[in-house]
Amino acid sequence: MTTPSRREFLEVSLAAGAFGVIGSTGRSDDKPAAVPHPKGKAEHCVFIWLGGGAAQMDTWDPKAKGDPKAKKAGSYYDAIDTAVAGTQVCEHLPECAKILDRFNLVRTVNHDVIDEHASAVNRMHTGRVVSETVTYPSLGSVISKERGPAGEGVPSYVLIGYPSPTRGPGFLGAQHGYVYLTDTSCGPSSLQRSSDITAERQSRREALLAKTRAEFKSRSTGNALVENYDRTIAEAAKLAGPQFMGLFQLDQEPADLRNRYGGEFGQRCLLTRRLLQGGCRFVEVAHNLNFLNGTGWDVHNDGIENQHKLIQELDAALSTLVLDLERCKLLDKTLIVVGTEFGRPASFDGGGGRGHHGKCFSVALAGGGLKNGLTIGETDELAMKIVSRPVSVPDLHATIYATLGIDTKKHLYAGDRPVPITDGGEPIRELFV
């Protein structure tokens, strides 16, 4: 008789426990029926990352205007009306304001990380506190595992920005990691063929590699490490082909469309649309490059004086992406998430900028086949405290998973250890039709 694994033991125990509860009285009315969890039909997810901590009162949740010189707390900019009655945004988001009926604003996201950027970035990507024993997977890696690529010959998860373990697969393994690039003009450098390697020479190299792989595998049958390595080599060779690499040829797009998207960040968003069309499932787009204001979204001291340049760049690229996806019949199939590691306090620091604030900040959602045009949650007069409808980070993750049709109550496995897919998160039900 074989000893059951921990995973098998837990599965049997859970099943037996459930049977015992049902069979104990024979009555079906002992407990109210569980409300089914919402399940959307989106096929893709875009995660636009505002690295550094975007101020909620200066973007999606404007309040009465403050004055850094007079030490008067409040928004840095004026507010403008939007396509959603009763909802305003910052004056530097005019294009998004016109189409806000394609968006949902979640104004009451919160967590308990304040002073540490790295911890807050990890929390927003994994939905969990850092563990000493388990490396949790990121949002993109979970979606990669659960849904896989939406097309042939492309990766399921692409990161347009700098790599980090926070964005990685954790215990899910390298097969659910990302392909990354930092320059839209050439694609992933690891997949580029050197300029001095001709097509004929490359073909000879591939033939030799194939022969070496086959011989080595034949001598290492059943070796998981060898099999995983061989699988990785095969995947890399496939991705280096014209199907995936052709998606990076942005010069095929009309010049006026490229201009509407804007600079390098805008080109990242245009590339994202092409990656989705090619079959990529999850794309993270970092908006922390160029640092137009000297500090990016981390607006301590005088970095805040040119924060509007970042907001304007976001407005142009994001609004164009939404309308471009709509034109391509992809908006209802694609959930766009605009996230950041934490918000900012309404008061100004000694240098006129803002500190960190994790107890209340905003995340914008667009498309995804959701019931759009909603504003979720209410904050106080300074966007510092939650008045109603708090949304935890696990709730946000559960909402994203549910939108993509992923069961938010299932378990992932770190070896034989079951790990809930979120840390107790519940989808925002108001968003689901």
TORKEBA-712924 format. One record per residue (C-alpha): residue in one letter; x, y, z. Coordinates in steps of 0.1 Angstrom, whole numbers, plus 5000, padded with zeros to 4 digits. Layout:
<pts>
AXYZ ...
</pts>
This chain:
<pts>
M500050005000 T501450344990 T501450645013 P499250924999 S501051254991 R500151565011 R498151694981 E496151374978 F495551365015 L494251725016 E491951664986 V490451355001 S490051525035 L488351825020 A485951605000 A485151395030 G484551705051 A482151845026 F480351515025 G480051505063 V478551845064 I475951765038 G475151425053 S474951525089 T471351645089 G470151555054 R468751905051 S469552145023 D468452455042 D470952445071 K473052705052 P472052975027 A473152874991 A476553014982 V476353304957 P478153194925 H481353384919 P481153604888 K482953484857 G483753714829 K484653644793 A487753864787 E490653704768 H493553934776 C494854164803 V496954474801 F498554604833 I499854964830 W502255014858 L502755374872 G505955294890 G506755524920 G503255584934 A500755794915 A498756044937 Q495055964937 M493956324942 D496056434912 T494756174888 W491555964893 D490056104925 P490456484925 K489556694955 A489557074963 K492657234952 G495557274977 D498557504979 P502057364986 K503357714994 A500657775020 K500857415032 K497157375023 A496357005016 G494456914985 S494856844948 Y497656994928 Y495357054898 D491857154889 A489156884883 I487156834851 D483856664843 T483856334824 A481556124803 V480255964835 A477856204853 G479056304888 T482556174883 Q485556404878 V489156344871 C492356564869 E492456844843 H495456674827 L493356364817 P490956534792 E491056254766 C490355984791 A487656204806 K485856204772 I485655824771 L485455744808 D482255554801 R484655274789 F486355284823 N485655194859 L487455384887 V488155194919 R488955474944 T489355274976 V492155024970 N494254995001 H497054805018 D499254845049 V502654915032 I503755275035 D507455355033 E508855065013 H508455084975 A509754734969 S507354574994 A504454774980 V505254674944 N505454314955 R502054344972 M500354484942 H501854224919 T501453914940 G498554024963 R500453894994 V502853975021 V506453865014 S506953515028 E510253365040 T509153015028 V507153064997 T507853284966 Y504453374954 P503653424917 S502753754901 L499453844886 G500753784851 S502253444859 V499053324875 I497053434844 S499753264822 K499252934841 E495452944841 R494953064805 G498153014786 P498853204754 A495853304732 G497753214700 E500452994686 G504053094685 V503853374711 P504453384749 S501553424772 Y503253694793 V505253984781 L506754254803 I507654584786 G509954724812 Y512754614835 P512654254849 S512254184886 P511453874908 T508254054919 R506854014884 G508053654881 P506353314884 G507453224919 F506552864927 L504752824894 G508052774877 A509952934848 Q507452824822 H505053084835 G507553364836 Y507753664812 V509553764780 Y510754114785 L512054404765 T512954764773 D513154904738 T510154894714 S512354954684 C513954604684 G512054364706 P513554134733 S517354144730 S517653784741 L515753674710 Q517653894685 R520053734660 S523453894659 S523954114628 D526953904617 I525053574617 T523653514583 A520453314577 E522453024563 R524753024594 Q521853034617 S520252744600 R523452534604 R523552634641 E519952524646 A520552194629 L523552124652 L521652224683 A518751994674 K521151704670 T522851774703 R519551814721 A518251484707 E521351294717 F521551444752 K517851374758 S518251014747 R520950964774 S518951144801 T515450994798 G513251084828 N515551364840 A513151654848 L515951914848 V517051814813 E513451794800 N512652144814 Y515852284798 D515052124765 R511552264766 T512952614773 I515352594744 A512452484721 E510252764733 A513053024728 A513752904693 K510052934684 L509753284698 A512853394679 G510953314647 P509153564624 Q505653514639 F506453664673 M509353894663 G507254044635 L504954194661 F507654444670 Q507654614635 L505854924646 D506755104614 Q503954894598 E501455104617 P500055434602 A502155734611 D499155934624 L498255654648 R501755624661 N501756004666 R498455984686 Y499955724709 G502855964716 G506455894727 E508155584739 F505455504765 G502855554738 Q504755324715 R504755064743 C501055084744 L500855054706 L503054744707 T500754604734 R497854614710 R499954424684 L500954174710 L497354114720 Q496454064684 G499253814680 G497953604709 C499753724740 R497553684771 F499053924796 V501154234789 E502554464816 V503554804804 A505755014827 H505255394827 N508355484847 L510755564819 N512355894808 F511356054841 L509956364825 N509756544858 G513056414872 T511456174897 G508755984879 W505555914899 D507655934931 V506856304936 H508756404967 N509956764968 D510056954935 G509456644914 I505756734917 E506257054897 N506356864864 Q504156574874 H501556704849 K503856594820 L503556224832 I499856254835 Q499456414801 E501656134786 L499455874803 D496356044791 A497356044754 A498655684753 L495855524775 S492955694757 T494455604723 L494955244734 V491255214746 L489955354713 D492355154692 L491254834709 E487654934705 R488354984667 C489854644665 K486954484683 L489254384712 L488254624740 D485454394754 K487954104753 T490754304770 L490854424806 I493154724810 V494354784846 V496155104855 G497855034888 T500555174911 E502255064944 F500455314966 G498955664966 R500055994981 P498856205010 A496956525003 S499356735024 F502656855010 D506156785023 G508757045031 G509957054995 G506457094981 G505956734970 R504056444986 G504956145007 H503555785005 H499955675014 G498755315011 K495555335031 C493555475002 F494455504965 S492955464930 V493155194903 A491555244869 L490054964849 A488854974813 G487154744789 G487054374797 G483354324790 L482554464824 K479654694834 N481655004827 G481055364837 L481055294874 T482955464902 I483655214930 G484155344965 E484155684981 T486855874999 D486856165023 E487356535013 L491156475009 A491156124994 M492956005025 K490355785042 I487855535028 V484255645034 S482555345017 R483355024997 P486954945006 V488754714980 S491754514992 V494554414969 P493354054970 D489854184960 L491454364930 H493254044920 A490053844923 T488254094901 I490954064875 Y490953684876 A487153664875 T487053904845 L489353654826 G487053364835 I489453224862 D487953054892 T488753284921 K488253004947 K490652744932 H494052654946 L497452664931 Y500152424944 A503652504957 G504852144954 D502151954974 R501152264994 P497752414983 V497852794980 P494552984974 I494753174942 T494153504961 D494653584998 G490953575005 G489953814978 E486353874966 P485554004931 I483954344929 R480454214920 E479054554909 L481354534878 F479954214864 V476854224841 
</pts>
